[in-house]
Amino acid sequence: MKHLLVAGLAFTLLASPALAEGMSNAIGHAVRVTDGGQSFDAWFNADGSYSDTRGVTGTWTYQGQLCIQVTTENGSSENCGPWNESLAAGESWVTNGWSDDGRSLTVQIVDG
């Protein structure tokens, strides 16, 4: 049992940096998402956890595209879309890759 616990801890410590690869520009910063007149801030943690100012929590993965998995009162859902790996703190990016109807949203990495 002790060996299993140590192996699990070692896997977690080794997997965390790989999980953040491609998303390192978001780790440690708020990501502000603006859709028309509405916006919210989101946090992507190196351990794969996700939270935002709307009170939504869940997990995220990144393998060429960003996927966010959440559970709300309406059930579980996963939403995937593009991520700009070169976006720096203070910069913003406009994309319609998260919309089914082609509507654009702005993604900004907020410094701090």
C-alpha positions as CSV (number, residue, x, y, z in Angstrom):
1,M,0.0,0.0,0.0
2,K,2.8,2.4,0.9
3,H,4.5,1.8,-2.4
4,L,1.3,2.4,-4.3
5,L,0.8,5.8,-2.5
6,V,4.4,6.8,-3.3
7,A,4.0,5.7,-6.9
8,G,0.8,7.7,-7.2
9,L,2.4,10.8,-5.7
10,A,5.4,10.5,-8.1
11,F,3.1,10.2,-11.1
12,T,1.2,13.3,-10.0
13,L,4.3,15.3,-9.6
14,L,5.7,14.2,-12.9
15,A,2.4,14.6,-14.8
16,S,1.6,18.2,-13.6
17,P,4.3,19.9,-15.7
18,A,3.3,17.9,-18.8
19,L,-0.4,18.9,-18.2
20,A,0.5,22.6,-18.2
21,E,2.6,22.3,-21.4
22,G,0.9,24.6,-24.0
23,M,-1.1,26.3,-21.3
24,S,1.9,27.7,-19.3
25,N,0.9,31.2,-20.4
26,A,-2.4,30.9,-18.4
27,I,-1.0,29.2,-15.3
28,G,-0.7,31.8,-12.5
29,H,-2.8,34.4,-14.3
30,A,-6.5,35.1,-14.7
31,V,-7.9,34.5,-18.2
32,R,-10.6,37.1,-19.0
33,V,-13.2,35.9,-21.5
34,T,-15.5,38.6,-23.0
35,D,-18.5,37.6,-25.1
36,G,-20.3,40.8,-26.2
37,G,-21.1,42.8,-23.1
38,Q,-20.5,39.9,-20.7
39,S,-17.2,38.7,-19.3
40,F,-15.8,36.4,-16.6
41,D,-12.4,35.5,-15.3
42,A,-11.1,31.9,-15.4
43,W,-8.2,30.2,-13.7
44,F,-6.4,27.2,-15.1
45,N,-4.2,25.5,-12.4
46,A,-1.2,23.3,-13.2
47,D,-2.9,20.4,-11.5
48,G,-5.6,20.4,-14.1
49,S,-8.3,22.1,-12.0
50,Y,-10.5,24.9,-13.4
51,S,-12.6,27.7,-11.8
52,D,-14.1,30.9,-12.8
53,T,-15.9,34.0,-11.4
54,R,-19.3,32.5,-12.4
55,G,-18.8,29.8,-9.7
56,V,-18.1,27.1,-12.3
57,T,-15.5,24.5,-11.3
58,G,-14.1,21.5,-13.1
59,T,-11.0,20.3,-14.8
60,W,-9.1,21.0,-18.0
61,T,-6.9,19.2,-20.5
62,Y,-4.8,20.5,-23.4
63,Q,-3.7,18.3,-26.3
64,G,-3.7,20.6,-29.3
65,Q,-6.9,22.1,-28.1
66,L,-8.2,23.2,-24.8
67,C,-11.0,21.1,-23.3
68,I,-12.8,22.2,-20.1
69,Q,-14.9,19.6,-18.2
70,V,-17.5,20.9,-15.7
71,T,-20.5,19.7,-13.8
72,T,-23.4,22.0,-13.1
73,E,-27.0,21.6,-12.0
74,N,-27.7,20.7,-15.7
75,G,-25.2,17.8,-15.6
76,S,-21.7,17.2,-16.9
77,S,-20.4,18.8,-20.1
78,E,-17.2,19.2,-22.0
79,N,-16.4,22.1,-24.2
80,C,-13.3,22.2,-26.4
81,G,-11.8,24.9,-28.6
82,P,-8.5,26.5,-29.7
83,W,-6.0,28.1,-27.3
84,N,-3.3,30.6,-28.3
85,E,-0.1,29.3,-26.8
86,S,1.9,32.4,-27.6
87,L,-0.5,34.9,-25.9
88,A,1.4,36.8,-23.3
89,A,0.1,38.4,-20.1
90,G,-1.6,41.7,-20.9
91,E,-2.4,40.6,-24.5
92,S,-5.7,39.6,-25.9
93,W,-6.9,37.4,-28.8
94,V,-10.2,37.2,-30.7
95,T,-11.5,33.8,-31.7
96,N,-14.7,32.2,-32.9
97,G,-13.4,28.7,-32.3
98,W,-15.5,28.3,-29.2
99,S,-18.8,29.2,-30.8
100,D,-21.3,27.0,-32.7
101,D,-22.8,30.1,-34.5
102,G,-19.5,31.8,-35.4
103,R,-19.8,34.5,-32.7
104,S,-16.4,35.9,-31.7
105,L,-15.1,36.2,-28.1
106,T,-12.1,37.9,-26.7
107,V,-9.6,36.0,-24.5
108,Q,-7.2,38.1,-22.5
109,I,-4.5,37.0,-20.1
110,V,-4.6,39.4,-17.1
111,D,-1.2,39.9,-15.5
112,G,-1.0,38.8,-11.9
